[in-house]
Amino acid sequence: MIIQFRALRSTALLTGLVLAVGGCLGSESLKKKSADASLTSGATSAQVLNYGAGTRSAKIVFRITDANSSQNYGSFDSAQATNPTPNEFGEGVPVARYYGIDDTLIGPTVPFIRSAEVRISGPGNTAAQRPGCARFTPFDATGYQCGPTAPATPSTCSGPAGYYAVNEAECSATSTTTARGSGAPTDGVGVFIELDRSAMGSFENLKITLQYNAAAPVTAGSGLDPALCFAGPNQNVDPTNPNCSPLSWQAYLRSSLDPSESPHAFLNLFPPVSQVVENDRIRSAVQTRDIIVPLAAYPEAKYLFLTRTDANAGLAAQCMVLNQTVPLPYGNLSALCHGVVLMSAILERF
């Protein structure tokens, strides 16, 4: 069902309003101009604004449920995260449940989202093969500490238990470097959403309230150079250059999964990062960011990608996990030193 709001623009109505305001203000000049306007045509024009009915918001919590405890709050199932479903583009873990803004459970589907998933790295993901690069932080793998080493004091750097974390110490490892993202269906790391535009009005846009933590160490010798943020003969800003920013993500819109299509890169998500390593400790801050997705400007677009584009590999040495009292099957899970942790995303139609 489509709800129609009819916006009327009437010269006669406008004239009456102006005359009323003029009387209140006591302005003879305003009254005269309004009276003159009343002599013009009183034609009325109309514009129909179409807005789809049904659920108007949904929340994705980027966390797996823990079958061994009462921590069952999350949009992803542990079994799927451990054994991601291979698809034609890589290994994805689909959203199993959506929540309302107030965290009440909606269910496995919402009308305006056909599907949503995060990509997990590993052998089945040709664009991100190191298992520790992108995955949900295991519940027994929290509390790891990262350098710098003595005499400085190490700090906790693993992502919070159960949440989707991108660990750049693993993604940027030289042996199997994660491929640079470009908004393609084959991008190895990120969030991939297919919208149902038939359930949305042609005038609707989407607001995403993203809660996240993006971190990077501050260190000499990393190769970061602000001058390298400008590229090409026109010196356009290119924050995805790994020598410009410690890490970068972008938001893309696509109308199809055809690899030959050029996606619309409409927003740079990171930089900036919300956390830095200063001397002997990590300074942390979880941030919230509103993302406006301009769907009305792209009536054919239905795929929304939030993907990792690149990162500076020279920073990985600053994020090596020091204590290995618990086996590290996935390597250096150190997203709070250099990487991104996604907490939640609220999608609202407007």
N, C-alpha and C positions, 0 to 999 in steps of 0.2 A: 504494500500500500504506500502511496506517495502522498504526503501532506503538502498542500499548496498554500503559500502565503501570498496574497495579492497586495502589492504596494501601489497605491494610487497617488498620482501627482496632479492636482487640480489647481489651475491658476486662480479660480474663484475662491477656493478654500484658502489658498495662500494669502490672497488679498484680504479676506476677512480676518485672518490671524494677524496680519501686519497692522490692519486698522485697529484691532483690539489693543495690540501692544502700543501703537502710537497714542491711543487715547489714554492709556495708563501712564505713559511717559510725558504726556502733555506737549508733544512736539508737533507744531503746526506744519513744519516742513515734511515730517514723516507722513502726516495725514494726507497732505496734498499729493505726495508721490504715490501713496497707496491708492488714492482716489483715481489718479491718472491710470494706474495699473489696472483698475477695475474695468476700464473701457476696452482693454485688450481681450482677445479671444479667451473664453473659459474652457477650452478643449481639455479633456482629461485623457491621460495616457496611463497604461498599466504595464507592470512587469511581473511575471510569474516566477516565483522562487520555489524550486522543488527540493524538499528534504525528505529523505527516507524515514520510515517509521521503525519501531523496534528498539532494541537495546542500543544505547548511545555511547556506552563506555565499557571498557574491560581492562583488567589488570593482569599482566604476566609477571609472575614472581620467578626470577631466574635461580631457582633452588630445587634440588631433588628432595623427595620425601625420604625420611630415614625409617626403614622398616623395623629397626631394632630399638626405637625409642618413641617418645611421644611427639617428636618433631616431624609432624606430617604436613607442614605448611610449605607448599611449593608447587609450581606448575609442571614439574617434570618428574617422571618415575625413575627410581633408582635402577631398575632392571634395564630400561632403555638406555640410560646413561652409561651403564657398564658395557652393554652390547649394542652400540648404536646401529640404527637401521641403515644399511647401505642403500643409496639411491643413485641416480644417474650422475649426480653432481658431487657426491662425497658421502660422508657419514653424518647423518643428522639425527638429533633427538627432538621429537615433536612435542609440542605443548599438549599435556594431558588434561589440564584443567585451567579454567580462567576464574578470576576473582572479581568482585566488585570493588569500587573505590574504597569502601569501608571494610574490605577484606572478607566479606561474606562470599561463600563459594557460589559461583554461577553454574559451572558444569564444564563438560568437555568441549562445548562449542558456543560461539556467539554468531549472530547472523551476518555481521559485516566482515568477518575474518574467515577465509576458507581454510587456511593452514598457517602454522608458525613453527619455526624450529631454530635451534642453535646448532652450529657445526662443531663436531668434536674432532680433535686431531688424532692421528694414528695411521697405521699402515693402509687402511682403506680410504684415506683422504689424501689424494695425490698432491693437493696444494698445501697440506700441512701434515707431514708424516710423523713428526716427533710426538709421542703420546702425551708428554707433559706440556705441550704448547697451549692447548685450549681444551679445558674439561671442567667438570664440576669438582671442586676441591673435596677429596675424600674426608669422611668424618673422623678418620684416625690420622689425618695428615695435617692437622692444624698446630699452631704453636712453633713452627719452624723458625729459626732465627737466621738472619743474614748478617754479613759483614758490615762495616769493616771489622777486622780482627783486633786483638789486644794491641795496645792498651785501651783501645776504645771499647765501648759496650755494644754488643750486637742487639738487634731489635727484631721483634716478631715480624715476619714478612709474608707468611702464607696467607692466602685468602680465607675469609670466614667459611666455616664448615658448610658444605653442601652447595655453595654458590658457584655460578659459572665464572671462571677465572681464566684470563689469558696471561700466561707467564712468559715474558719476553726473554728471560734467560734461556728458555727452551726453544721458543719460536725463532730466535735469532741465532741459534747455534749453527756454526759454520758447516757442520757435517751434512745436515739436511735443512737448509734454510727455508722457512715458510715463504711461499710464493707471494709476491706483492698483489694486494687486492685492487680491483678496478671496477667493482660493481657488476662483475660478471657472475653468471649462475654457478660457475666453478670456483668462486672465491672460497678459501679454506676455513676462514675464521669469521664468526659474526652471527647476526640475527637475520633471519630470512622470513618475511611475512608476505602471504598472498591475500589481498583484500578481495571481497566480493562487492564490486562496484554496483551490481544490480540491486543491492540492498541499501545503497546510499544515493542521495540526491545529487544531481549534476552540479549544484552550487556548494556541496559540502567539502570541507577540508578536514584535516586530522591534526590533532595536537597530541604529542607524545611527551609525557612527563617521565623523564628517565632519571633513575637514581643509580649512582655508580661511584666507583672510586678509580681514578686514573693516577698512576704513580710513576716517578722516574727519579733516579739518583742524580745528584749534582756532583760532578767529578771532572778533573782535568784530564786531558788526553782522549776525550771521547770523540773528537772530531766535529763537535757541534759548532757551527759558525753561522751567526745571523745573516751574514752576507749571502749564504747559500739558500736562504728562504726566497730569493728572487731569481726567476729563471726566464730564459728566452730573450729575444731582442727587445721585447717590451717590458722586461723586468717584472713579469707578473708574479704575484705571491704564490709560492708552492710549498705549503706547510707539510706536504707528504714526503718531501725530500728527507731521507733519514739523517742527513747531516744538518738539517734545519731544526728538526724537532726530535725529541727522544722517542716519540711514538705518534702515530696518526691513524685516525679512523674517519670514514666519511659516510654520509647518508646518500643513498641512490634511489631513484625511481625508474622502473622499467615497465614497458607495456607487454613484453613477451620474454621468454627464456631463450630466444634466438641469439646465439653468441655474436652474430653480426650486428646486432642492434647496439647503438651507442647509448648508454644509460645517462640519465640526468643526474649529475652530481650537484645536489642543491644545498648541501650543508657540510661543513667540516666539524666533526664532533670533537676530536682531540687533535692537536693541542687546543686549549691548555690542559695541563695535568693539575690535579688538586693536591698533590703530595710530593715532597722532595726529601732526599736524604741529605742531612746537613751534619757534617762531622761524624758524630758517633751515634746518631739516632734518627729514626724515621719520624717525620711529622705527617700526621694523617688527617684527612678530612673527607667524609662522604658528602658528595654534592648532588644537587637536583637541578636538572636542566630541562626547560621546555623546548620542544622541537615542533615547529609548524611545518606540516607536510602539505604542500600546495596542490592538492588533488584537483581542485576546480580548474587549475591552469593546464592540467594534463588529463583530459577526459579518458584517454585510453590506458593510462598507467594503472596497474593493479599490483605490481610487485614492489615491495619496500625492503631494501637491504641496508643494514647498519653493519659495515664490515671494516675489519682491520686492513689498512693499506700498507703500512710499512713501519719500521722501527730502527733505531740506531743500535747496531750489534755491538758497538764498542762499550756499551754500558753493562753488558752481561756479567763481567767479572766482578762488579760491585754488588751483585745480588746472588752470590753463591751461598747456598744453605750450609751453615756451619755444623749444627748438631744433627746427627743422623742416628739418634737412638731408636727411631722408628724407621723401618726400611722405606726407601724412596723409590717406589716402582715407576714413578713418572718423572724422575729427575728433580730439578729445582723448581718447586712450587713456590714461587716468590713474587706473586703478582703485586703485593703491597710494597715491593721495592722497585720493580720495573714491570708494569703491565696494567691491566684493566680488570676490575671486578664489576660485573653487572648485578644489581640488586633487584630492580623491578622496573616495569614500564607500564604506565597507564595510557591507554589509547582512548581518546575522546573525539567524537564527531561534533563538528560545529559548522 
